[in-house]
């Protein structure tokens, strides 16, 4: 646990974000000098598609008097699927001006955006501080998934969006501005029995364990305050009453890491008699309610900052005991959404899973031809598993108002986009003495 030592003593003249737009108050030492403003510094655009950051250093000449910069953090990755929203949070926006003397170096770290919802682990956005990453695959390594795979069944492993990296400006190697990355959007993974044509025409009374197409949680947006990822609820389409709740990770702030989202839960599990989540002699079910992981604390005296919280991994599993049909055994594995990097990494979202079966539906299996007559096979009921994640929190931001004037931190406005990454940006101009 961190102590109560103030960060103000770590680097002389440091400042931090507060829950309002920050404006620095330092007075430009060379305000009375005459120079030509608006000379663009040629900072390359970060066009990476794998979350990589880009670093560029500018060295002041004897003609350079001041530099004005604008940076944004990388956005969190976004959900893409059969529901709505789930956008990654935008990275924070920071602008300001600094005075320079000959030989001063200004380094720009332009962060990468977080990775999208995917069937494989996407790298987080990299930067001065990285977004949260994912654990290694569970299929083939986890004891529960290995046991499930010993029999016939359908198992799916998916990965929630990852957090964006933090962009930064360093003056002679010391951070003077850090734009926190956005948190990854929420995620869902559902596996269920569907009606097969081998059973004949789908009857109107068949009700699979489908979920409603609601709004997925959005990731926390970087800015002057600590912004957590959203939580949300999932409900069954044909079985009103039971629901699953997930919580978003907390945002980083002032160097302190954001906490992981508090564990959610399966709510009102016995409220609909047509759906059960209990184990018995016919069904084995397994579900989890997992809290998210906290991010890492950020320190201005280290080369990198606070990494976003890693995703937690949830498993939902239902087995029809003794069944040899794959669609009657379902397993969902979801790696939860991760936090953004920054001056204090954002926490990752919580993961809630469920697995159940219909109690008042009995359908005949495949028909077989025996002794000249068609006979119905065994009888079965729909089953389903699911796993859902709250969104990741944003990384914290920072502005040194002793070195930077006419500056402020603002809430980001470029959120994540489904299926792609939204990288951070860096732009700067200098004021130079003219011959």
C-alpha positions in Angstrom: 0.0 0.0 0.0 1.3 3.5 -0.8 2.2 5.9 2.0 1.1 9.4 2.4 4.2 11.0 1.0 3.2 13.9 -1.3 4.3 13.7 -5.0 5.0 17.4 -4.9 8.4 16.6 -3.4 9.4 14.1 -6.0 10.0 16.4 -8.9 10.3 20.1 -8.2 7.4 22.1 -9.5 5.1 19.1 -10.3 1.3 19.4 -10.4 -1.5 17.1 -10.8 -5.0 16.7 -12.2 -8.1 17.8 -10.2 -11.8 17.2 -11.0 -12.0 20.4 -13.0 -10.3 21.6 -16.2 -6.8 22.6 -15.1 -5.3 25.9 -16.2 -1.7 26.6 -15.4 -0.5 30.0 -14.2 3.2 30.3 -14.9 4.2 33.5 -16.8 6.4 33.1 -20.0 9.9 34.3 -19.2 10.4 35.4 -22.8 7.0 37.0 -23.4 8.6 40.3 -24.2 10.9 38.9 -26.8 9.9 39.0 -30.5 9.7 35.7 -32.3 7.8 34.1 -35.2 5.1 31.8 -33.7 3.5 28.8 -35.4 6.5 27.0 -36.8 5.4 23.4 -36.9 7.5 20.7 -35.3 7.6 17.7 -37.7 6.2 15.1 -35.3 5.3 11.9 -37.2 1.8 10.6 -36.9 1.3 7.3 -35.1 -0.3 5.1 -37.7 0.4 1.7 -35.9 -2.2 -0.9 -36.0 -0.8 -3.1 -33.3 -0.9 -0.6 -30.3 2.7 0.5 -30.6 3.7 4.0 -29.5 5.8 6.5 -31.4 8.6 8.6 -29.9 10.0 11.8 -31.4 12.5 14.2 -29.9 12.9 17.9 -30.7 16.1 19.8 -29.7 15.9 23.6 -29.2 18.3 25.8 -31.1 19.6 29.2 -30.2 16.6 30.7 -32.0 14.0 28.7 -30.2 12.2 30.6 -27.5 9.0 28.6 -26.7 7.0 25.5 -27.8 3.3 25.0 -27.7 2.0 21.4 -27.7 -1.2 19.5 -27.8 -1.4 15.7 -27.0 -4.1 13.1 -26.7 -3.9 9.7 -25.1 -4.8 6.5 -27.0 -8.5 5.5 -26.9 -9.5 2.2 -25.4 -10.5 -0.7 -27.7 -14.2 -1.3 -28.5 -16.7 -4.1 -28.5 -18.1 -5.4 -31.8 -20.9 -7.9 -31.8 -24.6 -8.4 -31.5 -25.3 -5.6 -29.0 -24.9 -1.8 -28.9 -22.2 0.6 -27.7 -19.3 -0.9 -25.8 -17.0 1.9 -27.1 -13.5 2.4 -25.7 -13.1 5.6 -23.7 -11.3 8.5 -25.4 -7.8 9.4 -24.3 -7.3 12.7 -22.4 -6.5 16.0 -24.2 -3.8 18.3 -22.9 -2.3 21.6 -24.3 0.2 24.1 -23.1 3.3 26.2 -23.8 6.8 26.0 -22.4 9.9 28.3 -22.6 13.0 26.7 -24.0 16.7 27.5 -24.2 19.3 26.2 -26.6 20.0 22.5 -26.1 16.7 21.7 -24.3 15.1 18.4 -25.6 11.4 17.9 -25.8 10.3 14.3 -26.3 6.9 13.4 -27.5 5.5 9.9 -26.8 2.4 9.3 -29.0 0.5 6.4 -27.6 -1.2 3.5 -29.4 -4.9 2.8 -29.1 -6.3 -0.2 -27.3 -7.1 -3.4 -29.1 -10.7 -4.4 -30.0 -12.9 -7.3 -28.8 -11.5 -10.4 -30.4 -11.1 -14.1 -30.6 -7.4 -13.7 -29.7 -5.5 -11.6 -27.2 -5.0 -8.1 -28.6 -2.1 -6.1 -27.3 -3.0 -3.0 -25.3 -2.1 0.5 -26.4 1.5 1.3 -25.6 2.9 4.6 -24.5 4.5 6.4 -21.5 2.2 4.0 -19.7 0.6 1.0 -21.3 -3.0 -0.1 -21.2 -3.8 -3.3 -19.4 -3.0 -6.7 -21.0 -4.7 -10.1 -21.1 -3.7 -13.4 -19.5 -2.6 -16.4 -21.6 -5.3 -18.5 -23.2 -7.3 -20.8 -20.8 -8.3 -23.4 -23.4 -5.7 -26.2 -23.0 -4.2 -24.8 -19.8 -7.0 -24.4 -17.3 -8.2 -27.4 -15.2 -11.9 -26.5 -15.7 -11.7 -26.1 -19.4 -9.5 -29.2 -19.7 -12.1 -31.3 -17.9 -14.9 -29.9 -20.1 -13.0 -30.8 -23.2 -12.8 -34.5 -22.1 -16.3 -34.9 -23.3 -18.3 -33.5 -26.3 -19.2 -29.9 -26.0 -18.9 -26.4 -27.4 -16.3 -24.1 -25.8 -15.5 -20.6 -26.9 -12.8 -18.2 -25.6 -13.0 -14.5 -26.3 -11.1 -11.4 -25.2 -12.5 -8.1 -24.1 -11.1 -4.8 -25.5 -7.8 -3.5 -24.0 -7.0 0.0 -22.7 -5.3 2.7 -24.5 -1.7 3.9 -23.8 -0.8 7.3 -22.3 0.8 10.0 -24.5 3.4 12.3 -22.9 5.7 15.3 -23.3 9.1 15.1 -21.6 11.3 18.2 -21.1 14.9 17.1 -20.8 13.7 13.6 -19.8 11.2 14.7 -17.2 7.4 14.4 -17.8 5.6 17.7 -17.9 2.4 16.5 -19.5 0.7 13.0 -19.5 -2.5 12.3 -21.3 -4.1 9.2 -19.9 -5.4 6.4 -22.1 -9.1 5.5 -22.3 -10.4 2.3 -20.8 -11.5 -0.7 -22.9 -15.3 -1.1 -23.6 -17.3 -3.9 -22.1 -17.6 -7.4 -23.6 -19.9 -10.4 -23.8 -19.6 -14.1 -24.7 -22.7 -16.4 -25.1 -22.8 -20.1 -25.9 -26.2 -21.9 -26.0 -28.2 -24.7 -27.5 -29.9 -23.7 -30.8 -32.6 -25.6 -32.6 -31.2 -27.9 -35.3 -33.0 -28.9 -38.5 -32.3 -32.6 -37.6 -35.0 -32.2 -35.0 -37.5 -31.1 -37.6 -39.2 -27.7 -37.9 -38.5 -25.3 -35.0 -41.6 -25.3 -32.7 -42.9 -22.0 -31.4 -42.5 -23.2 -27.9 -38.7 -23.6 -28.2 -37.0 -21.0 -26.0 -33.2 -21.0 -26.0 -31.1 -19.2 -23.4 -30.7 -16.0 -25.4 -29.9 -12.6 -24.0 -31.5 -9.3 -25.0 -29.6 -7.0 -27.3 -28.9 -4.2 -24.9 -26.2 -1.6 -24.4 -22.7 -2.8 -23.5 -20.7 -0.7 -21.1 -18.4 2.1 -22.4 -14.8 2.5 -21.3 -13.7 5.3 -19.0 -12.7 8.6 -20.8 -9.4 10.3 -19.9 -9.5 13.8 -18.6 -8.9 16.1 -15.6 -10.7 13.7 -13.2 -10.7 10.0 -12.5 -13.2 8.4 -14.8 -14.2 4.8 -14.3 -15.6 2.4 -16.9 -19.3 1.8 -17.0 -21.0 -1.2 -15.4 -24.1 -2.8 -16.9 -26.7 -5.6 -16.7 -27.6 -8.5 -19.0 -31.1 -10.1 -19.1 -32.5 -13.2 -20.7 -34.8 -12.7 -23.7 -37.3 -15.5 -22.9 -36.8 -15.8 -19.1 -37.5 -12.5 -17.4 -36.3 -12.2 -13.8 -32.7 -13.4 -13.5 -30.0 -11.0 -14.6 -26.3 -10.6 -14.5 -24.6 -7.4 -13.2 -21.0 -6.3 -14.0 -19.0 -3.3 -12.7 -16.5 -1.1 -14.4 -13.0 -0.5 -13.3 -12.1 2.8 -11.5 -10.1 5.5 -13.2 -6.5 6.4 -12.2 -5.9 9.8 -10.6 -2.9 11.9 -9.4 -0.5 8.9 -9.7 -2.8 6.5 -7.8 -4.1 3.4 -9.6 -7.7 2.9 -10.2 -9.3 -0.1 -8.4 -10.7 -3.0 -10.4 -14.4 -3.2 -10.8 -16.1 -4.7 -7.7 -17.4 -8.2 -8.3 -20.9 -8.3 -9.8 -23.4 -11.2 -9.4 -26.1 -13.3 -10.9 -29.2 -11.5 -9.5 -32.6 -13.1 -8.8 -31.5 -16.6 -9.9 -34.7 -18.3 -8.6 -37.2 -15.7 -9.9 -38.2 -17.7 -13.0 -39.2 -21.3 -12.5 -38.6 -22.1 -16.2 -34.9 -21.5 -15.8 -32.5 -23.0 -13.3 -28.8 -22.6 -12.4 -28.6 -25.4 -9.9 -26.7 -28.6 -10.0 -28.6 -31.9 -9.9 -28.3 -35.4 -11.2 -28.9 -34.3 -14.8 -26.9 -31.0 -15.0 -23.6 -29.7 -13.7 -23.3 -25.9 -13.8 -20.3 -23.7 -12.9 -20.4 -19.9 -12.7 -18.2 -17.1 -11.3 -18.4 -13.5 -10.1 -14.9 -11.9 -10.3 -13.6 -8.5 -9.3 -11.4 -6.7 -11.8 -7.7 -6.0 -11.3 -6.3 -2.7 -10.1 -4.0 -0.7 -12.3 -0.4 0.2 -11.3 0.5 3.4 -9.5 2.4 6.0 -11.6 5.6 7.8 -10.6 7.2 10.7 -12.4 10.7 9.6 -11.5 10.5 6.2 -13.4 10.8 5.7 -17.2 7.3 4.5 -17.6 4.0 5.2 -15.8 1.0 3.4 -14.4 -0.1 0.4 -16.4 -3.8 -0.3 -16.7 -5.3 -3.2 -14.8 -5.1 -6.7 -16.5 -8.2 -8.5 -17.5 -9.7 -11.1 -15.3 -10.8 -14.4 -16.8 -14.3 -15.8 -16.2 -15.7 -19.3 -17.0 -19.4 -20.3 -17.3 -20.1 -24.0 -17.9 -23.1 -26.3 -18.2 -22.9 -30.0 -18.7 -25.8 -32.4 -19.5 -24.5 -35.4 -17.6 -24.0 -38.4 -19.7 -25.0 -36.6 -23.0 -22.9 -37.3 -26.1 -24.3 -34.3 -28.0 -22.0 -31.3 -28.2 -24.8 -28.8 -28.2 -26.1 -29.9 -24.8 -22.8 -29.0 -23.2 -21.7 -25.4 -23.4 -18.7 -23.4 -22.0 -18.0 -19.7 -22.2 -14.6 -18.2 -21.4 -14.1 -14.4 -21.4 -11.1 -12.3 -20.7 -12.4 -9.1 -19.2 -11.9 -5.6 -20.5 -8.7 -3.8 -19.3 -7.8 -0.4 -18.0 -6.1 2.6 -19.7 -2.5 3.5 -18.9 -1.5 6.8 -17.4 -0.4 8.7 -14.3 -2.1 5.9 -12.3 -3.5 3.1 -14.4 -7.2 2.5 -14.7 -8.7 -0.7 -13.2 -10.1 -3.5 -15.3 -13.8 -4.4 -15.4 -15.4 -7.2 -13.3 -16.5 -10.4 -15.0 -19.8 -12.3 -14.2 -20.6 -15.6 -15.7 -23.6 -17.9 -15.6 -24.7 -21.3 -16.8 -28.2 -22.8 -16.7 -30.9 -24.9 -18.3 -34.6 -24.8 -19.1 -36.7 -26.7 -16.7 -40.1 -27.0 -18.5 -38.9 -27.9 -22.1 -38.4 -31.4 -23.2 -37.6 -32.0 -26.9 -37.2 -35.3 -28.7 -33.7 -36.0 -30.2 -32.9 -37.4 -33.6 -35.4 -39.9 -35.0 -34.0 -43.3 -35.8 -35.4 -46.2 -37.9 -35.9 -49.3 -35.8 -37.6 -52.5 -36.9 -39.3 -50.7 -39.8 -40.6 -47.8 -37.6 -39.3 -44.3 -36.8 -38.7 -43.8 -33.1 -37.7 -40.7 -31.2 -34.3 -40.6 -29.7 -33.5 -39.3 -26.2 -35.1 -36.2 -24.9 -33.2 -32.9 -24.1 -33.6 -29.4 -22.8 -32.0 -26.2 -23.9 -28.8 -25.2 -22.0 -26.6 -22.1 -22.1 -23.5 -20.5 -20.7 -22.5 -16.8 -20.8 -19.7 -14.5 -19.6 -19.8 -10.7 -19.5 -17.4 -7.9 -18.5 -17.7 -4.3 -17.3 -15.6 -1.7 -19.0 -12.1 -0.6 -18.0 -11.3 2.7 -16.2 -9.2 5.5 -17.8 -5.6 6.2 -16.9 -4.8 9.3 -14.9 -3.4 12.5 -16.5 -0.9 15.1 -15.3 0.3 18.7 -16.1 3.3 20.5 -14.6 1.9 24.0 -14.1 5.3 25.3 -12.9 6.9 24.7 -16.3 3.8 24.9 -18.5 1.7 28.0 -19.0 -1.6 28.6 -20.8 -2.2 24.9 -20.4 -5.0 22.7 -19.2 -6.3 19.1 -19.2 -9.6 18.4 -20.8 -11.9 15.4 -21.3 -11.0 13.5 -24.5 -13.4 13.6 -27.5 -12.1 10.7 -29.7 -13.6 7.5 -28.4 -12.7 4.0 -29.6 -14.1 2.6 -32.9 -15.4 -1.0 -33.3 -12.9 -3.2 -35.0 -9.9 -0.8 -35.0 -7.6 1.2 -32.9 -7.7 5.0 -32.2 -4.1 6.1 -31.5 -3.1 9.1 -29.5 -1.9 12.3 -31.2 1.0 14.8 -30.7 1.2 18.3 -32.3 3.6 21.2 -31.6 4.7 24.5 -32.9 7.7 26.7 -31.8 8.3 30.4 -31.7 11.6 31.2 -33.3 13.6 34.4 -33.5 13.9 35.6 -37.0 17.1 36.7 -38.7 
